């Protein structure tokens, strides 16, 4: 898999823009669409576009391991299911990640991730507006 050049990346981002906006609705206002583009453009986030779906990932570096975090995902579930192993393999090959994570709506705990692929719920995230 070759890395897209800056023009191709911008074109793919624009093509997936509406799906990204849909996914951002569930982040609690942590990022705007412009924030996501800036982080992708800097290389802090990775953009994975399918024909009708999008994944935005992030490599998180901890002292004891590196984790591939699925920051955003939106689109057709069966397409996301086909895309996610490619993203995992990229993380392992390019960054040596040994774990993967996602934080999302409770429905993800009943998805293909847990039913077929061995993901488990390991944390509860609580939030409070101040």
NUVOMI-410120 format. One record per residue (C-alpha): residue in one letter; x, y, z; residue number from 1. Coordinates in nm, 2 decimals. Layout:
% residues N
(drendren a (X Y Z) NUM)
...
***
This chain:
% residues 130
(drendren x (0.00 0.00 0.00) 1)
(drendren x (0.15 0.33 -0.10) 2)
(drendren x (0.10 0.65 0.09) 3)
(drendren x (-0.12 0.91 -0.09) 4)
(drendren x (0.04 1.24 -0.19) 5)
(drendren x (-0.10 1.56 -0.04) 6)
(drendren x (-0.34 1.62 -0.33) 7)
(drendren x (-0.48 1.27 -0.32) 8)
(drendren x (-0.51 1.29 0.06) 9)
(drendren x (-0.71 1.61 0.03) 10)
(drendren x (-0.93 1.46 -0.24) 11)
(drendren x (-1.00 1.15 -0.03) 12)
(drendren x (-1.08 1.37 0.27) 13)
(drendren x (-1.33 1.57 0.08) 14)
(drendren x (-1.49 1.26 -0.06) 15)
(drendren x (-1.53 1.12 0.29) 16)
(drendren x (-1.61 1.45 0.46) 17)
(drendren x (-1.98 1.39 0.52) 18)
(drendren x (-1.91 1.05 0.68) 19)
(drendren x (-1.65 1.20 0.90) 20)
(drendren x (-1.89 1.48 1.01) 21)
(drendren x (-2.15 1.21 1.10) 22)
(drendren x (-1.89 1.03 1.32) 23)
(drendren x (-1.78 1.35 1.48) 24)
(drendren x (-2.14 1.39 1.62) 25)
(drendren x (-2.05 1.12 1.87) 26)
(drendren x (-1.72 1.27 2.00) 27)
(drendren x (-1.88 1.51 2.24) 28)
(drendren x (-1.74 1.81 2.06) 29)
(drendren x (-1.37 1.71 2.10) 30)
(drendren x (-1.29 1.79 1.73) 31)
(drendren x (-1.42 1.98 1.44) 32)
(drendren x (-1.39 1.87 1.08) 33)
(drendren x (-1.11 2.13 1.04) 34)
(drendren x (-0.93 1.98 1.34) 35)
(drendren x (-0.95 1.63 1.19) 36)
(drendren x (-0.81 1.76 0.86) 37)
(drendren x (-0.53 1.94 1.03) 38)
(drendren x (-0.43 1.63 1.23) 39)
(drendren x (-0.45 1.40 0.92) 40)
(drendren x (-0.25 1.65 0.72) 41)
(drendren x (0.02 1.66 0.99) 42)
(drendren x (0.03 1.28 1.00) 43)
(drendren x (-0.11 1.26 1.36) 44)
(drendren x (-0.42 1.08 1.23) 45)
(drendren x (-0.46 0.84 0.94) 46)
(drendren x (-0.74 0.85 0.69) 47)
(drendren x (-0.88 0.52 0.55) 48)
(drendren x (-1.16 0.57 0.29) 49)
(drendren x (-1.37 0.30 0.14) 50)
(drendren x (-1.63 0.35 -0.13) 51)
(drendren x (-1.90 0.42 0.13) 52)
(drendren x (-1.72 0.42 0.46) 53)
(drendren x (-1.43 0.59 0.65) 54)
(drendren x (-1.20 0.51 0.94) 55)
(drendren x (-0.97 0.76 1.11) 56)
(drendren x (-0.70 0.60 1.32) 57)
(drendren x (-0.43 0.72 1.55) 58)
(drendren x (-0.11 0.56 1.67) 59)
(drendren x (-0.09 0.61 2.05) 60)
(drendren x (0.25 0.56 2.20) 61)
(drendren x (0.28 0.45 2.56) 62)
(drendren x (0.59 0.36 2.76) 63)
(drendren x (0.52 -0.02 2.74) 64)
(drendren x (0.34 -0.06 2.41) 65)
(drendren x (0.20 0.12 2.10) 66)
(drendren x (-0.17 0.11 2.03) 67)
(drendren x (-0.37 0.17 1.71) 68)
(drendren x (-0.67 0.36 1.82) 69)
(drendren x (-0.98 0.37 1.59) 70)
(drendren x (-1.07 0.74 1.65) 71)
(drendren x (-1.36 0.76 1.40) 72)
(drendren x (-1.56 0.52 1.19) 73)
(drendren x (-1.87 0.57 0.98) 74)
(drendren x (-2.04 0.41 0.69) 75)
(drendren x (-2.15 0.06 0.60) 76)
(drendren x (-2.08 -0.19 0.87) 77)
(drendren x (-1.99 -0.47 0.62) 78)
(drendren x (-1.74 -0.24 0.45) 79)
(drendren x (-1.59 -0.13 0.78) 80)
(drendren x (-1.55 -0.50 0.87) 81)
(drendren x (-1.35 -0.55 0.55) 82)
(drendren x (-1.14 -0.24 0.60) 83)
(drendren x (-1.04 -0.28 0.96) 84)
(drendren x (-0.79 -0.57 0.92) 85)
(drendren x (-0.60 -0.36 0.66) 86)
(drendren x (-0.57 -0.08 0.91) 87)
(drendren x (-0.46 -0.32 1.18) 88)
(drendren x (-0.20 -0.48 0.96) 89)
(drendren x (-0.07 -0.13 0.86) 90)
(drendren x (-0.03 -0.04 1.23) 91)
(drendren x (0.16 -0.36 1.30) 92)
(drendren x (0.39 -0.34 1.00) 93)
(drendren x (0.45 0.04 1.00) 94)
(drendren x (0.45 0.12 1.37) 95)
(drendren x (0.48 -0.21 1.56) 96)
(drendren x (0.15 -0.17 1.74) 97)
(drendren x (0.06 -0.46 1.97) 98)
(drendren x (-0.29 -0.35 2.07) 99)
(drendren x (-0.59 -0.18 1.92) 100)
(drendren x (-0.86 0.03 2.09) 101)
(drendren x (-1.17 0.22 2.01) 102)
(drendren x (-1.41 0.43 2.22) 103)
(drendren x (-1.75 0.46 2.08) 104)
(drendren x (-2.12 0.41 2.11) 105)
(drendren x (-2.24 0.10 2.30) 106)
(drendren x (-2.35 -0.07 1.98) 107)
(drendren x (-1.99 -0.13 1.88) 108)
(drendren x (-1.97 -0.39 2.17) 109)
(drendren x (-2.23 -0.59 1.98) 110)
(drendren x (-2.07 -0.56 1.63) 111)
(drendren x (-1.85 -0.78 1.42) 112)
(drendren x (-1.56 -0.67 1.64) 113)
(drendren x (-1.68 -0.87 1.94) 114)
(drendren x (-1.88 -1.14 1.76) 115)
(drendren x (-1.61 -1.25 1.52) 116)
(drendren x (-1.28 -1.08 1.60) 117)
(drendren x (-1.21 -1.11 1.97) 118)
(drendren x (-1.25 -0.76 2.09) 119)
(drendren x (-1.36 -0.72 2.45) 120)
(drendren x (-1.50 -0.42 2.65) 121)
(drendren x (-1.22 -0.33 2.89) 122)
(drendren x (-1.30 0.02 3.02) 123)
(drendren x (-1.60 0.23 3.10) 124)
(drendren x (-1.56 0.59 3.01) 125)
(drendren x (-1.76 0.84 3.22) 126)
(drendren x (-1.79 1.21 3.13) 127)
(drendren x (-1.92 1.52 3.30) 128)
(drendren x (-1.96 1.87 3.16) 129)
(drendren x (-1.81 2.13 3.39) 130)
***
